[in-house]
Amino acid sequence: MTITFTTETAVRRPAAERAALMESPAFGEVFTDHMISIDWERDRGWHNARLHPYGPLVLDPSAQVFHYGQEVFEGMKAYRRRDGTVVTFRPYANAARLNRSCARMAMPPLPGETFVEALELLVGADRDWVPDRPGHSLYLRPFMIATQPTIGFYGPSSAYRFMVIASPAASYFTAGSTPLTVWLSQDYTRAAPGGTGEAKCGGNYAGTLVAQAQGKEMGCDQVVWLDSAERRWVDEMGTSNLFFVYGDRLVTPELSGTLLAGVTRDSVLTLAAELGHRAEEGRISVEQWRADAEAGALTEVFSCGTSSMITSIGFVRSADGDWTIGGGTPGPVTERLCAELAGIQDGSRPDPFGWVHKIA
Ligand SMILES: *Cc1c(COP(=O)(O)O)cnc(C)c1O
């Protein structure tokens, strides 16, 4: 079945207003002129695909998403290159992950070509919103919600809406230069075996807000999540994945089912091997993290994800004590990987893996 989009692009904000909004965008507060919507119903499948002006939704208050939380999302970026073209990064990997999240949440899959076509249409219509300053980008947020109007909990919703919205994002380089201080959450957990930890769903975020607040109170920037059974094994950071650098060897927690399979994580594993590192998936315990950092064997730790790219972690705080990694300054492996990945995205370096996809 082919899904055909209609387009309605008559309404645009004036160039001066757009320029003012793009001057120093706070992340996720400003949105472009348009959005994508596609509806799904049990007996019709996907239909009513449209590019239309950005604006509030009209939904029945009984729509299932408000009560039982069937919602999944993705996060991607569009980059403007020096030659004026606009590209995105591995969009089919995000399309595939959306569908894995949908499968876990009993929601219908969206064809990968339709997902990518939706991005192309939206970025094409709003290409003036893609920043041209180095490191800046247009953040893309595809998501899907359950819209059947019923509070009867009879099973999965019989209706859904897939949407894409877009928001100009400032440089990660300015924020990325100071290493983060992270809080090891021992009171709360994010995901349990058999749960939804590997789905990119809003519910995973709602359950972590209280730990974020606790981390902030402890003077930390981000929360690190441990496994829920032993509270001993490192999972991830809740919006990004973690890498542990031992000189020339990199280790990232294996995909145990309780952490999100980041597209950036997968890219770093490939890129690090290409640059001559040993890049492995494994298990890291809190005791090992601390002992190896204190002994100097663990030289760097960084987080990686689409929104904050590659960010150095310098300090760890936990109920059992604090420790520093590699002197608390960004290390050479972290900086090199960040520069190489940014170079592939902005076109200043070759893309031997075919990761970059032109969208406008
Ligand atoms: C999105 C996300 C990540 C990072 O994934 P990327 O594809 O690299 O952006 C990591 N952890 C969680 C919980 C996430 O939601």
The ligand as an SDF file (V2000), in Angstrom:
LIG
                    3D

 15 15  0  0  0  0  0  0  0  0999 V2000
   17.0430    8.3560   22.5280 C   0  0  0  0  0  0  0  0  0  0  0  0
   17.7060    7.7370   23.6760 C   0  0  0  0  0  0  0  0  0  0  0  0
   19.0950    7.4620   23.6800 C   0  0  0  0  0  0  0  0  0  0  0  0
   20.0280    7.8830   22.5740 C   0  0  0  0  0  0  0  0  0  0  0  0
   19.7090    7.3170   21.3150 O   0  0  0  0  0  0  0  0  0  0  0  0
   20.2630    7.9800   19.9690 P   0  0  0  0  0  0  0  0  0  0  0  0
   19.6220    7.1510   18.8960 O   0  0  0  0  0  0  0  0  0  0  0  0
   21.7360    7.8390   19.9780 O   0  0  0  0  0  0  0  0  0  0  0  0
   19.8440    9.3970   19.9570 O   0  0  0  0  0  0  0  0  0  0  0  0
   19.6130    6.8040   24.7850 C   0  0  0  0  0  0  0  0  0  0  0  0
   18.8310    6.4440   25.8310 N   0  0  0  0  0  0  0  0  0  0  0  0
   17.5090    6.7040   25.8630 C   0  0  0  0  0  0  0  0  0  0  0  0
   16.7060    6.2770   27.0250 C   0  0  0  0  0  0  0  0  0  0  0  0
   16.9050    7.3550   24.7990 C   0  0  0  0  0  0  0  0  0  0  0  0
   15.5920    7.6260   24.8360 O   0  0  0  0  0  0  0  0  0  0  0  0
  1  2  1  0
  2  3  1  0
  2 14  2  0
  3  4  1  0
  3 10  2  0
  4  5  1  0
  5  6  1  0
  6  7  2  0
  6  8  1  0
  6  9  1  0
 10 11  1  0
 11 12  2  0
 12 13  1  0
 12 14  1  0
 14 15  1  0
M  END
$$$$
